[in-house]
């Protein structure tokens, strides 16, 4: 028998342990729910893995595209470099002819030329760099009627043969003081000149016969001994025609002066040779020298350097692009622009086209159109090489602008294609400046936005290019021909960078503006769609002929073009460009992208940060407007989860519409369209 306590304890335990049995259908439902949840988790994991795989495949595809683009870019750059080598062989050919006095008193001169002619030629080849080759000629002159006058060694690349000729050349003759210099020059003009660079070096100690070339009053006591032919006929029309012929042959004339007795003759020679009417393309050079070897080498090399650069610059300027056309002659208003009087200017309702680069490699650009009401000044305030500049006020948002129109009546300049070429050049320059700034954060560059304005009837021009008004002093660093401003290494390095970045396809030149804010560039390219200042391959070659790489080029690891000149080692050439360039511009100010006309002082390293955060540079007044009008939307591309951020204020300033796709999808769309 169990005790009552034991019975009670047992009953309590049974009560706690006993549970009513669950129906089998409920248990099956629980199992099915667990299975479904587990299956959903597995499906979710599979989907996540598929998304990751797709992302990896997309990343691999992008990386492969980048590798392929880099490979294609490198092949294009190497192809451009190889073609440059072939052009260098054509451009860097030099004919150099020495016309020298060989009368009895010139033994020391003949010895000097004989001893140093090889060194001079080697120096010339050295300065020309890749592909250079030279031919040398010698013309020795004496006096009228003397035997062996003139004696000629025609152009030959064989320096040993030239030295042998000089070994056999004897100093002889010369009765009176004056000599027959003109006959020696005439013999040189009749040689077979054929190289790109042609240099004639005259070495003379005494003047030519004739009172035109010396002052007889200074030698009255020994007039016959000084000049036995004071009235010789060749000193007049023959001499004028001879120097005109030398100029027509594209020969650079250099005179090495031995003493002061030739001063009047050299002055007359310069008057006959110099071409003052065509921009001074031909200017006779005069270098003093003595009979010693060092003086001869320095005089020849200094003058040769100047002649080479002048001749090659002229070759580069003979390029396509500019077309002869009748000019528009407009009166300039040289007073400071009176923006307060803009209400009195002509009112125009215009259409403005804005150009933005989407894909530089594929040459894809987006064109957006807006309507504006503007006021155009009646007279231009400035004129450049090709265009007039008018003050323009935008009544739609109260901004100051500049409107530019070609100074030519010809349809070639006033056509839509020409203006679109200019807009394309400015848009590409903007893109390339950002690429530059991302690599050199301490020395950023900014190109302002240029837009095309279509004017209504009654306006002075049907088409005009417009851009923000930049306050300050404009400085032209380079042009699209041969001008290079001293200490313009930053601008030159940017042009060099654009050539390499584009795979040798194009180059941005004509760098000008206020400090680091630039405008109105020209692009050289084989494509004709870059405006009338496009000189193509010749324009790029011409830049390299005047460019020597600086520290900035080395920082960017820019390769040297075979067209570039090297420089004379160990010779003071005076006008050479320093290769030790500063990496920082004199002042870092950028134009506010809010089109308010304010210059924003900014450290170079903050320039790209401003672009990354606000998509532009904005002053203290415009920056809050940008931040206040920031919008955030979803990309409309199916499957893309990236967000699209933009400021309606910034878009209005640029004349652009709100984006519907992220920049990656825009590039993909451009790729698909291509």
For each residue, the residues with C-beta under 8 A, 3 or more apart:
1:
2: 6 7 10
3: 6 7
4: 7 8
5: 8 9
6: 2 3 9 10
7: 2 3 4 10 11
8: 4 5 11 12
9: 5 6 12 13
10: 2 6 7 13 14
11: 7 8 14 15
12: 8 9 15 16
13: 9 10 16 17
14: 10 11 17 18
15: 11 12 18
16: 12 13
17: 13 14
18: 14 15
19:
20:
21:
22: 26 27
23: 26 27
24: 27 28
25: 28 29
26: 22 23 29 30
27: 22 23 24 30 31
28: 24 25 31 32
29: 25 26 32 33
30: 26 27 33 34
31: 27 28 34 35
32: 28 29 35 36
33: 29 30 36 37
34: 30 31 37 38
35: 31 32 38 39
36: 32 33 39 40
37: 33 34 40 41
38: 34 35 41 42
39: 35 36 42 43
40: 36 37 43 44
41: 37 38 44 45
42: 38 39 45 46
43: 39 40 46 47
44: 40 41 47 48
45: 41 42 48 49
46: 42 43 49 50
47: 43 44 50 51
48: 44 45 51 52
49: 45 46 52 53
50: 46 47 53 54
51: 47 48 54 55
52: 48 49 55 56
53: 49 50 56 57
54: 50 51 57 58
55: 51 52 58 59
56: 52 53 59 60
57: 53 54 60 61
58: 54 55 61 62
59: 55 56 62 63
60: 56 57 63 64
61: 57 58 64 65
62: 58 59 65 66
63: 59 60 66 67
64: 60 61 67 68
65: 61 62 68 69
66: 62 63 69 70
67: 63 64 70 71
68: 64 65 71 72
69: 65 66 72 73 361
70: 66 67 73 74
71: 67 68 74 75
72: 68 69 75 76 503
73: 69 70 76 77 503
74: 70 71 77 78 503
75: 71 72 78 79
76: 72 73 79 80 503 504 505
77: 73 74 80 81 500 503 504 559
78: 74 75 81 82
79: 75 76 82 83 504
80: 76 77 83 84 503 504 505
81: 77 78 84 85 504 559 561 562
82: 78 79 85 86
83: 79 80 86 87
84: 80 81 87 88 504 541 544 561 562 563
85: 81 82 88 89 130 131 562
86: 82 83 89 90 131
87: 83 84 90 91 537 541 562 563
88: 84 85 91 92 129 130 131 132 562 563
89: 85 86 92 93 131 133
90: 86 87 93 196
91: 87 88 131 196 312 315 541 545 563
92: 88 89 128 129 130 131 132 133 196 197
93: 89 90 132 133 134 135 194 195 196 197
94: 124 128 132 133 134 135 195 196 197 198 199 308
95: 134 135 137 155 193 194 195 197 198 199
96: 121 124 134 135 136 137 199 201 304
97: 136 137 138 139 155 188 191 199 200 201
98: 113 117 136 137 138 139 201 203
99: 139 141 181 184 185 187 188 200 201 202 203
100: 106 109 110 113 138 139 140 141 184 202 203 204
101: 106 109 140 141 142 179 181 203 204 205 206
102: 106 110 140 141 142 151 169 170 171 172 173
103: 106 142 143 171 172 173 174 179
104: 107 171 172 173 174
105: 171 174 205
106: 100 101 102 103 109 110 171 205
107: 104 110 111 171
108: 111 112 291
109: 100 101 106 112 113 171 203 205 258 291
110: 100 102 106 107 113 114 166 169 170 171
111: 107 108 114 115
112: 108 109 115 116 291 292 293 296
113: 98 100 109 110 116 117 138 166 203 296
114: 110 111 117 163 166 167 169
115: 111 112 293
116: 112 113 119 120 293 296 297
117: 98 113 114 120 121 136 159 162 163 166
118: 121 122 159 163
119: 116 122 123 297
120: 116 117 123 124 297 300 301 304
121: 96 117 118 124 125 134 136 159
122: 118 119 125 126
123: 119 120 126 127 297 301 304 568 569 571
124: 94 96 120 121 127 128 132 134 301 304 308
125: 121 122 128 132 133 134
126: 122 123 129 566 568 569
127: 123 124 132 304 305 308 565 566 567 568
128: 92 94 124 125 131 132 308 565 566
129: 88 92 126 132 562 564 565 566
130: 85 88 92 562 563
131: 85 86 88 89 91 92 128 562
132: 88 92 93 94 124 125 127 128 129
133: 89 92 93 94 125 157
134: 93 94 95 96 121 124 125 157 195
135: 93 94 95 96 155 156 157 195
136: 96 97 98 117 121 155 156 157 159 162
137: 95 96 97 98 152 153 154 155 156 188 191
138: 97 98 100 113 152 153 162 165 166 169
139: 97 98 99 100 150 151 152 153 184 187 188 191
140: 100 101 102 148 150 151 152 169 184
141: 99 100 101 102 149 150 179 180 181 183 184 187
142: 101 102 103 146 148 149 150 172 173 174 179 180
143: 103 146 149 173 174 175 176 178 179 180
144: 149 180 183 209 229 232
145: 149
146: 142 143 149 172 173 174
147: 173
148: 140 142 151 172 173
149: 141 142 143 144 145 146 173 180 183
150: 139 140 141 142 183 184 187
151: 102 139 140 148 169
152: 137 138 139 140 187 191
153: 137 138 139 156 161 162 165
154: 137 191 192
155: 95 97 135 136 137 191 192 193 194
156: 135 136 137 153 161 162
157: 133 134 135 136
158: 161 162
159: 117 118 121 136 162 163
160: 163 164
161: 153 156 158 164 165
162: 117 136 138 153 156 158 159 165 166
163: 114 117 118 159 160 166 167
164: 160 161 167 168
165: 138 153 161 162 168 169
166: 110 113 114 117 138 162 163 169
167: 114 163 164
168: 164 165
169: 102 110 114 138 140 151 165 166
170: 102 110
171: 102 103 104 105 106 107 109 110
172: 102 103 104 142 146 148
173: 102 103 104 142 143 146 147 148 149
174: 103 104 105 142 143 146 179
175: 143 228
176: 143 224 225 226 227 228
177: 206 219 225 226 227 261
178: 143 206 207 208 209 210 213 214 226 227 228 229
179: 101 103 141 142 143 174 204 206 207 208 209
180: 141 142 143 144 149 183 184 208 209
181: 99 101 141 184 185 202 204 207 208 265
182: 185 186 208 234 235 238 239 242
183: 141 144 149 150 180 186 187 234
184: 99 100 139 140 141 150 180 181 187 188 202
185: 99 181 182 188 189 200 202 242 246
186: 182 183 189 190 242
187: 99 139 141 150 152 183 184 190 191
188: 97 99 137 139 184 185 191 200
189: 185 186 242 245 246 249 251
190: 186 187
191: 97 137 139 152 154 155 187 188
192: 154 155
193: 95 155 198 249 250 251
194: 93 95 155
195: 93 94 95 134 135 198
196: 90 91 92 93 94 311 312 315
197: 92 93 94 95 252 307 308 311 312
198: 94 95 193 195 249 250 251 252 311
199: 94 95 96 97 251 252 254 303 304 307 308 311
200: 97 99 185 188 246 251 252 253 254
201: 96 97 98 99 254 255 256 300 303 304
202: 99 100 181 184 185 253 254 255 256
203: 98 99 100 101 109 113 256 258 289
204: 100 101 179 181 207 255 256 257 258 262 265
205: 101 105 106 109 258 259 261 262
206: 101 177 178 179 261 262
207: 178 179 181 204 213 214 261 262 264 265
208: 178 179 180 181 182 213 235 265
209: 144 178 179 180 213 227 228 229 230 232 235
210: 178 213 214 227 229 230 231 232 234 235
211: 214 215 216 227 230 231 235
212: 235 236 239 268
213: 178 207 208 209 210 235 264 265 268
214: 178 207 210 211 218 219 226 227 261 264 265
215: 211 218 219 264
216: 211 219 220 223 226 227 230
217: 220
218: 214 215
219: 177 214 215 216 222 223 226 227
220: 216 217 223
221:
222: 219 225 226
223: 216 219 220 226 227 230
224: 176 227 228
225: 176 177 222
226: 176 177 178 214 216 219 222 223
227: 176 177 178 209 210 211 214 216 219 223 224 230
228: 175 176 178 209 224
229: 144 178 209 210 232
230: 209 210 211 216 223 227
231: 210 211
232: 144 209 210 229 235
233: 236 238
234: 182 183 210 238 239
235: 182 208 209 210 211 212 213 232 238 239
236: 212 233 239 240
237: 240 241
238: 182 233 234 235 241 242
239: 182 212 234 235 236 242 243 272
240: 236 237 243 244 272
241: 237 238 244 245
242: 182 185 186 189 238 239 245 246
243: 239 240 246 247 253 269 272 273
244: 240 241 247 248 272
245: 189 241 242 248 249
246: 185 189 200 242 243 249 251 253 273
247: 243 244 250 251 273 275 282
248: 244 245
249: 189 193 198 245 246
250: 193 198 247 311 314
251: 189 193 198 199 200 246 247
252: 197 198 199 200 282 285 307 310 311
253: 200 202 243 246 269 273 282 284 285
254: 199 200 201 202 284 285 286 287 303 304 307
255: 201 202 204 262 266 269 284 285 286 287
256: 201 202 203 204 287 288 289 296 299 300 303
257: 204 260 262 263 266 286 287 288 289
258: 109 203 204 205 262 289 290 291
259: 205 262
260: 257 263
261: 177 205 206 207 214
262: 204 205 206 207 255 257 258 259 265 266
263: 257 260 266 267
264: 207 213 214 215 267 268
265: 181 204 207 208 213 214 262 268 269
266: 255 257 262 263 269 270 284 286
267: 263 264 270 271
268: 212 213 264 265 271 272
269: 243 253 255 265 266 272 273 284
270: 266 267 273 274 283 284 286
271: 267 268 274
272: 239 240 243 244 268 269
273: 243 246 247 253 269 270 282 284
274: 270 271 280 282 283 284
275: 247 278 280 281 282 283
276: 280
277:
278: 275 281
279:
280: 274 275 276 283
281: 275 278 310 314
282: 247 252 253 273 274 275
283: 270 274 275 280 310
284: 253 254 255 266 269 270 273 274
285: 252 253 254 255 303 306 307
286: 254 255 257 266 270
287: 254 255 256 257 299 300 302 303
288: 256 257 299
289: 203 256 257 258 295 296 298 299
290: 258 295 296
291: 108 109 112 258 295 296
292: 112 295 296
293: 112 115 116 296 297
294: 297 298
295: 289 290 291 292 298 299
296: 112 113 116 256 289 290 291 292 293 299 300
297: 116 119 120 123 293 294 300 301 571
298: 289 294 295 301 302 571 572
299: 256 287 288 289 295 296 302 303
300: 120 201 256 287 296 297 303 304
301: 120 123 124 297 298 304 305 568 571 573
302: 287 298 299 305 306 571 572 573 574
303: 199 201 254 256 285 287 299 300 306 307
304: 96 120 123 124 127 199 201 254 300 301 307 308
305: 127 301 302 308 309 568 571 573 575 576
306: 285 302 303 309 310 575
307: 197 199 252 254 285 303 304 310 311
308: 94 124 127 128 197 199 304 305 311 312 565
309: 305 306 312 313 545 546 565
310: 252 281 283 306 307 313 314
311: 196 197 198 199 250 252 307 308 314 315
312: 91 196 197 308 309 315 316 542 545 565
313: 309 310 316 317 481 482 542 545 546
314: 250 281 310 311 317 318 482
315: 91 196 311 312 318 538 542
316: 312 313 319 481 482 535 538 539 541 542 543 545
317: 313 314 481 482 535 542
318: 314 315 538
319: 316 535 536 538 539 542
320: 534 535 536 538
321: 532 533 534 535 536 539
322: 532 533
323: 410 412 413 532
324:
325: 408 409 410 412 413
326: 408 409 410
327: 407 408 409
328: 388 406 407 408 409
329:
330: 379 380 383 388 407
331: 379
332: 379 380 381 382 383
333: 377 378 379 380 381
334: 381
335: 338 381
336:
337: 377 381 391 469
338: 335 341 342
339: 342 391 393 400
340:
341: 338 344 345
342: 338 339 345 375 377 391 393
343: 375
344: 341
345: 341 342 375 376 377 378 391 393
346: 375 376 378 459
347: 373 374 375 395
348: 373 374 375 376 455 456 459
349: 371 372 373 456
350: 371 372 373 374 453 454 455 456
351: 369 370 371 372 453 454
352: 369 370 371 372 451 452 453 454 466 655
353: 367 368 369 423 451 452 453 454
354: 367 368 369 370 449 451 654 655 656
355: 365 366 367 423 424 426 427 450 451 452
356: 365 366 368 427 656
357: 360 364 365 427 428 430 431
358: 364 365 366 666 667 670
359: 362 363 364 667 670 671 674
360: 357 363 428 431 432 502
361: 69
362: 359 670 671 674
363: 359 360
364: 357 358 359 670 673 674
365: 355 356 357 358 424 427
366: 355 356 358 666
367: 353 354 355
368: 353 354 356 655 656 657
369: 351 352 353 354
370: 351 352 354 655
371: 349 350 351 352
372: 349 350 351 352 394 395 396 655
373: 347 348 349 350 394 395 396
374: 347 348 350 392 393 394 395 396 401 453
375: 342 343 345 346 347 348 392 393 395
376: 345 346 348 390 391 392 403 459 460
377: 333 337 342 345 380 381 390 391 392
378: 333 345 346
379: 330 331 332 333 390
380: 330 332 333 377 383 388 389 390
381: 332 333 334 335 337 377 389 390 391
382: 332 388 389
383: 330 332 380 387 388 389 407
384: 387 389 520
385: 479
386: 406 407 408 413 532 533
387: 383 384 404 405 406 407 465
388: 328 330 380 382 383 404 405 406 407
389: 380 381 382 383 384 402 403 404
390: 376 377 379 380 381 402 403 404 405 464
391: 337 339 342 345 376 377 381 400 401 402 403 469
392: 374 375 376 377 400 401 402 403 466
393: 339 342 345 374 375 398 399 400 401
394: 372 373 374 397 398 399 400 401 595
395: 347 372 373 374 375 398
396: 372 373 374
397: 394 595 652 653
398: 393 394 395
399: 393 394 468 595 596 597 653
400: 339 391 392 393 394 468 469 597
401: 374 391 392 393 394 466 467 468 469 595
402: 389 390 391 392 466 467 468 469
403: 376 389 390 391 392 453 464 465 466
404: 387 388 389 390 464 465 466 467 520
405: 387 388 390 460 461 463 464 465
406: 328 386 387 388 413 414 418 532
407: 327 328 330 383 386 387 388
408: 325 326 327 328 386 412 413 414
409: 325 326 327 328 413 414
410: 323 325 326 413 414
411: 414 415
412: 323 325 408 415 418 532
413: 323 325 386 406 408 409 410 418 532
414: 406 408 409 410 411 418 461 462 463
415: 411 412 418 419
416: 419 420 463
417: 420 421 529
418: 406 412 413 414 415 421 422 531 532
419: 415 416 422 423 452 463 465
420: 416 417 423 424 452 529
421: 417 418 424 425 528 529 530 531 532 534
422: 418 419 425 426 450 465 530 531
423: 353 355 419 420 426 427 450 451 452 465
424: 355 365 420 421 427 428 523 529 530
425: 421 422 428 429 508 521 522 523 530 531 534
426: 355 422 423 429 430 447 449 450 467 519 520 521
427: 355 356 357 365 423 424 430 431 450
428: 357 360 424 425 431 432 506 508 523
429: 425 426 432 433 447 498 508 518 521 523
430: 357 426 427 433 434 447 449
431: 357 360 427 428 434 435
432: 360 428 429 435 436 494 497 498 501 502 508
433: 429 430 436 437 444 445 446 447 494 518
434: 430 431 437 438 608 611
435: 431 432 438 439 501
436: 432 433 439 440 444 445 494 497 498
437: 433 434 440 441 444 445 446 607 608 611
438: 434 435 441 608
439: 435 436 556
440: 436 437 443 444 552 555 556 583 604
441: 437 438 444 604 605 607 608
442: 583 584 604 605
443: 440 490 516 552 583 584 585 604
444: 433 436 437 440 441 516 588 590 604 607 608
445: 433 436 437 490 494 516 518
446: 433 437 516 517 518 590 591 607 617
447: 426 429 430 433 518 519 521
448: 467 468 470 513 517 518 519 591
449: 354 426 430 467 468 593 654
450: 355 422 423 426 427 465 466 467 519 520
451: 352 353 354 355 423 465 466 467 655
452: 352 353 355 419 420 423 463 464 465 466
453: 350 351 352 353 374 403 463 464 465 466
454: 350 351 352 353 462 463
455: 348 350 459 461 462 463 464
456: 348 349 350 459
457:
458:
459: 346 348 376 455 456 462
460: 376 405
461: 405 414 455 464
462: 414 454 455 459
463: 405 414 416 419 452 453 454 455
464: 390 403 404 405 452 453 455 461
465: 387 403 404 405 419 422 423 450 451 452 453
466: 352 392 401 402 403 404 450 451 452 453
467: 401 402 404 426 448 449 450 451 519 520
468: 399 400 401 402 448 449 591 595 597
469: 337 391 400 401 402 597
470: 448 474 513 514 517 519 591 599
471: 514 597 599
472: 514 515 589 599
473: 514
474: 470 512 513 514
475: 485 512 513 514
476: 479 483 485 510 511 512
477: 484 485 488 490 491 492 511 512
478: 483 484 485 488 491 492 495 509 510 511 512 543
479: 385 476 482 483 509 510 522
480: 509 510 522 524 533 535 539
481: 313 316 317 535 539 542
482: 313 314 316 317 479 542 545 546
483: 476 478 479
484: 477 478 488 492 546 547 577
485: 475 476 477 478 488 491
486: 577
487: 578
488: 477 478 484 485 491 492 511
489: 492 493 550 551 552 577 578 581 582
490: 443 445 477 493 494 552 581 582 585
491: 477 478 485 488 494 495 511
492: 477 478 484 488 489 495 496 543 547 550 577
493: 489 490 496 497 549 550 552 553 556 558 581
494: 432 433 436 445 490 491 497 498 508 511
495: 478 491 492 498 499 507 508 509 511 543 547
496: 492 493 499 500 547 549 553 558
497: 432 436 493 494 500 501 553 556 558
498: 429 432 436 494 495 501 502 506 507 508
499: 495 496 502 504 506 507 540 561
500: 77 496 497 503 504 558 559
501: 432 435 497 498
502: 360 432 498 499 505 506 507
503: 72 73 74 76 77 80 500
504: 76 77 79 80 81 84 499 500 540
505: 76 80 502 525 526 527
506: 428 498 499 502 523 524 525 527 530 540
507: 495 498 499 502 523 524 525 539 540 543
508: 425 428 429 432 494 495 498 511 521 522 523
509: 478 479 480 495 521 522 523 524 539 543
510: 476 478 479 480 520 521 522 533
511: 476 477 478 488 491 494 495 508 518 521
512: 474 475 476 477 478 518 519 520 521
513: 448 470 474 475 516 517 518 519 520
514: 470 471 472 473 474 475 517 589 591 599
515: 472 585 586 587 588 589 599
516: 443 444 445 446 513 585 587 588 589 590
517: 446 448 470 513 514 589 590 591 599
518: 429 433 445 446 447 448 511 512 513 521
519: 426 447 448 450 467 470 512 513
520: 384 404 426 450 467 510 512 513
521: 425 426 429 447 508 509 510 511 512 518
522: 425 479 480 508 509 510 530 531 533 534 539
523: 424 425 428 429 506 507 508 509 530 531 534
524: 480 506 507 509 530 534 535 536 537 538 539 540 543
525: 505 506 507 530 534 536
526: 505 536 537
527: 505 506 530 534
528: 421 534
529: 417 420 421 424
530: 421 422 424 425 506 522 523 524 525 527 533 534
531: 418 421 422 425 522 523 534
532: 321 322 323 386 406 412 413 418 421
533: 321 322 386 480 510 522 530
534: 320 321 421 425 522 523 524 525 527 528 530 531 539
535: 316 317 319 320 321 480 481 524 538 539 542
536: 319 320 321 524 525 526 539 540
537: 87 524 526 540 541
538: 315 316 318 319 320 524 535 541 542
539: 316 319 321 480 481 507 509 522 524 534 535 536 542 543
540: 499 504 506 507 524 536 537 543 544 563
541: 84 87 91 316 537 538 544 545 563
542: 312 313 315 316 317 319 481 482 535 538 539 545 546
543: 316 478 492 495 507 509 524 539 540 546 547
544: 84 540 541 547 561 563 564
545: 91 309 312 313 316 482 541 542 563 564 565
546: 309 313 482 484 542 543
547: 484 492 495 496 543 544 564 577
548: 564 565 567 576 577 579
549: 493 496 553 554 558 560 564 579
550: 489 492 493 553 554 577 578 579 580 581
551: 489 554 555 579 580 581 583
552: 440 443 489 490 493 555 556 581 583
553: 493 496 497 549 550 556 558
554: 549 550 551 557 558
555: 440 551 552 583
556: 439 440 493 497 552 553
557: 554
558: 493 496 497 500 549 553 554
559: 77 81 500
560: 549 564
561: 81 84 499 544 564
562: 81 84 85 87 88 129 130 131
563: 84 87 88 91 130 540 541 544 545
564: 129 544 545 547 548 549 560 561
565: 127 128 129 308 309 312 545 548
566: 126 127 128 129 569
567: 127 548 573 576
568: 123 126 127 301 305 571 573
569: 123 126 566
570:
571: 123 297 298 301 302 305 568
572: 298 302
573: 301 302 305 567 568 576
574: 302
575: 305 306
576: 305 548 567 573
577: 484 486 489 492 547 548 550
578: 487 489 550 581
579: 548 549 550 551
580: 550 551
581: 489 490 493 550 551 552 578
582: 489 490 585
583: 440 442 443 551 552 555
584: 442 443 588 604
585: 443 490 515 516 582 588 604
586: 515
587: 515 516 601
588: 444 515 516 584 585 601 602 603 604 607
589: 472 514 515 516 517 599 600 601 602
590: 444 446 516 517 599 600 602 607 617
591: 446 448 468 470 514 517 597 598 599 600 617
592: 595 596 597 598 599 600 617 618 619 622
593: 449 616 617 618 622 650 653 654
594: 598 616 618 619 621 622 625 626 649 650 653
595: 394 397 399 401 468 592 653
596: 399 592 619 621 622
597: 399 400 468 469 471 591 592
598: 591 592 594 619 621 622
599: 470 471 472 514 515 517 589 590 591 592
600: 589 590 591 592 617 618 619
601: 587 588 589
602: 588 589 590 606 607 610 617
603: 588 606 607
604: 440 441 442 443 444 584 585 588 607
605: 441 442 608 609
606: 602 603 609 610
607: 437 441 444 446 588 590 602 603 604 610 611 617
608: 434 437 438 441 444 605 611 612
609: 605 606 612 613
610: 602 606 607 613 614 616 617 618
611: 434 437 607 608 614 615 616 617
612: 608 609
613: 609 610
614: 610 611 617 618 623 626 627 647 650
615: 611 646 647 650
616: 593 594 610 611 626 650
617: 446 590 591 592 593 600 602 607 610 611 614
618: 592 593 594 600 610 614 622 623 625 626 650
619: 592 594 596 598 600 622 623
620: 623
621: 594 596 598 624 625
622: 592 593 594 596 598 618 619 625 626 649
623: 614 618 619 620 626 627
624: 621 627 628
625: 594 618 621 622 628 629 647 649
626: 594 614 616 618 622 623 629 630 647 649 650
627: 614 623 624 630 647
628: 624 625 649
629: 625 626 647 648 649 650
630: 626 627 645 646 647
631: 645 646 647 648 658
632: 643 644 645
633: 643 644 658 660
634: 641 643 644
635: 640 641 642 643 644 660 661 662 665
636: 660 661
637: 640 661 662 665 668
638:
639:
640: 635 637 661 662 664 665
641: 634 635
642: 635 662 664 665
643: 632 633 634 635 662
644: 632 633 634 635 659 660 661 662
645: 630 631 632
646: 615 630 631 650 651 658 659
647: 614 615 625 626 627 629 630 631 650 651
648: 629 631 651 652 658
649: 594 622 625 626 628 629 652 653
650: 593 594 614 615 616 618 626 629 646 647 653 654
651: 646 647 648 654 656 657 658
652: 397 648 649 655
653: 397 399 593 594 595 649 650
654: 354 449 593 650 651
655: 352 354 368 370 372 451 652
656: 354 356 368 651
657: 368 651
658: 631 633 646 648 651
659: 644 646 662 666
660: 633 635 636 644
661: 635 636 637 640 644 665 666 669
662: 635 637 640 642 643 644 659 665 666
663: 666 667
664: 640 642 667 668
665: 635 637 640 642 661 662 668 669
666: 358 366 659 661 662 663 669 670
667: 358 359 663 664 670 671
668: 637 664 665 671 672
669: 661 665 666 672 673
670: 358 359 362 364 666 667 673 674
671: 359 362 667 668 674
672: 668 669
673: 364 669 670
674: 359 362 364 670 671
